[in-house]
Amino acid sequence: DGGITQSPKYLFRKEGQNVTLSCEQNLNHDAMYWYRQDPGQGLRLIYYSQIVNDFQKGDIAEGYSVSREKKESFPLTVTSAQKNPTAFYLCASSPARTGNTEAFFGQGTRLTVV
Amino acid sequence: GNSVTQMEGPVTLSEEAFLTINCTYTATGYPSLFWYVQYPGEGLQLLLKATKADDKGSNKGFEATYRKETTSFHLEKGSVQVSDSAVYFCALEPYGGATNKLIFGTGTLLAVQP
């Protein structure tokens, strides 16, 4: 059953800690994305990757880091430099070439700073 | 730059009422347009899409027509059900982009009452 899986579903972070959100896909998609969702602000792009070992900053990359060592995996680290990390994080994937193809989303991870 | 504006919610309707959620966009060329739906606590799912002017996307009784002259992609459904309660996002993929980066509106919460 193909799909995109995010874990954990809920995550709690203490002040000053780094945390890593997992995103795995078995759709054989080249491109993967991380979005942040806040109430009333829609989705904002954090980072995206079109191919293994390459990634680009999105609109709100500060305080975040990513890696793309495998095609299937695109983990997001929320660092202590991110001052307001409490949000719902969504990972997505799609075929690399533009051409009006569908993006598939994971179920999301809700991160809360305690 | 590229942007999407959609009507603010919440939109509250009774079952079997007619639904319209307005969406307008700003973009150069001919972007592709999408409606995604997010059920409570979940990720986004593609609802419908249109890739060129005058195209009509449709799915599960929902429809939207790509209107280049008014730069709009309004979502409609003739008779809503309680199960349609969700947040609806209008999105565009810029024309000729190197990736499938999506630009989202802020989302509109639909609440359907029995």
Interface residues (C-beta under 8 A of the other chain):
Chain A: Q6 A31 Y33 Y35 G40 Q41 G42 L43 L45 Y48 Q50 G58 L90 A92 S94 P95 A96 T98 N100 T101 E102 A103 F105 G106 Q107 G108
Chain B: S32 Y36 G41 E42 G43 L44 Q45 L46 K49 T51 F89 E93 G96 G97 A98 T99 N100 K101 L102 F104 G105 T106 G107
